[in-house]
Amino acid sequence: MTAIRRPDDEIIAPTDVANLVFDSADRVNAFVLAGHLGPGGFVRPDGSIDLDRARTVLLPRAAAVPRFRQRADTSERVWRWREAAVDPARHIRVVEAASLEELCAGLLTTRLDHAYPLWEIVLVPRLGSGGAGIVIRIHHAVADGLASAVLVAALADTAPVAAGTGARHLEHVGAVRARVGQFRRVVAGPKVPPSALLGPTGGPRSVRFVDVDLTAFRAGVAEAGGTVNDGVLAAVAGAVVTTLSSLGENPPDSVAVSVPVGLKRRRGEGNAIGAALVPLPLGIDDRVERIRAIHASAGPAITDARHAGTFPPMRSRWMMRRFDRYSRSQRTIGLVTSNVPGPDSRIVFDTAPLLDMHGVGTLGGNVRISIVAASYAGVLGLGINTAAAIPADTLADALTKELTAIAAPDTHG
C-alpha cells in the first residue's frame, strides 16, 4: 500500500539528495562551527553547563527553523523531508573534551543519525579560563557553510536571520555549456602528481585552528592588489609547500584547489554551492607575487563557477553515486579551501558571548586537506581538517606563519 503523503512533507531538492548520497561512514558530510563561550546564561561562572537551561533556551529557537525539525526519509523512490520530533537528549548534549579541536576531529568521523533531524549542538564544560565550548554540527543536506552561519545566528539572542532561499530561475543555454565545461575541467584537467595530498582518508582526523587579525590581513593583501580570499589561498599555498617539503616531497609548481562558491538559492535547497578550480602557484616564493598570481586566476574561475551554477553530479542521485566512486581516485583537485563570512560583531547565546568562531569542512573523496576561513568579530579564523597522512601541526604552524607575514608585510619580508 502506498503511504499517504502528509501535506507538510517536502521533496528533497536534488543538490541536497546528492549531499545525502555523499555521506558515508568514512566521510561524514557535515559542516561544523565551533567556538569558546564566556560565562552567562547556561554557562555558569565556573564554566560548567546548566544543560536543562540550555535546552530550554536553544530548542525553541532551533524548532523555529523548519529544516531543524525534519528528518530525511530515503526509504522510498522519491526522497522527502518529513516532520520529526526533536529529541533534547540527542540534539543538545554535554561532552567533556580537552579541546574543541579534539572534539571536532571525533565528530568528523561520526555520522549524524538519519532517523532524526540532521543537526546537533554539543556543549563542552570548563574549557578555557572560566568558560565553555560550543560545537554546532549541521549536515550539508540541511545547509551549506554559508547558510550554516546564518542558521547559527537564528540560535543566538539577537533577532533570528532567516537563510535566503532565492527564487527559481530559468537557465540560459550558456550556463548549461559552462557547467559541462566545468565538469570536463574537474575530470580531465591537469593532474596532481603523486603526493601526500591525495590518497586514502580513512582513520582519525586532525583538526587545528589558527587566527589572524582581519583588518591587518585585509590591509596586507590589499597592498598586493588582492582580496581576503586571494590572501587566504596565497597563505595556504605557502603552507602546503612547507608541509610537503617536511615529508620529503618536491612540491609541484601548481596544484588545483576547489573553492566552494555561493549560488542563488532555489526554493527548498539547503545547499547552494558551486565549485571553482583555482590553480595554487606553489612554485612562487614571493608572497606578493603569489597573491597577484592568484588574484589573476581566482576571479575569473569564481565568475565562471557562478555562471555554471550547480556542479553536474549534484543534480542527480545516480550521477553523484558515480562521481563518489570517481572522487576516491581522482587526481585533479589537490585540496579544498572555502571562505565563510560571519558576523562583524560578537553574538551571544542566553547572554553567554561567543568569543571566537571556526568552521570545519569535510574531507571528500581522496582529498586529505580541507581548510575553512571564517571571519568573525574582526578575526579571520581558519579551521584545518586533515587525514592521518598529513602532519597537522606542521601545516597549522606554516599557515600561521604565512598569515602573519601577509598581515605584517614590513616585518616579514
Buried (B, 14 or more C-beta within 10 A) or exposed (E): EEEEEEEEBBEBBBBBBBBBBBBEEEBBBBBBBBBBBBBBBBBBEEBBBBBEBBBBBBBEBBBEBEBBBBBBBBEEEEBBBBEBEBBBEBBBBBBEBEBBBEBBBBBBBEBBEBEBBBBBBBBBBBBBEEBBBBBBBBBBBBBBBBBBBBBBBBBBBEEBBEBEBEEEEEEEEEBEEBBEEBBEBBEEBBBBBEBBBBBEBEEEBBBBBBBBBBEBBBBBBBEBEBBBBBBBBBBBBBBBBBBBEBEEBEBBEBBBBBBBBBBBBBEBBBBBBBBBBBBBBBEBEEBBEBBBBBBEBBBEBBEBBBBBBBBBBBBBBEBBBEBBEBBBEBBBBBBBBBBBBBBEEBBBBBEBBBBBBBBBBBBBBBBBBBBBBBBBBEBBBBBBBBBBBBBBEBBBBBBBBBBBBBBBBEEEE
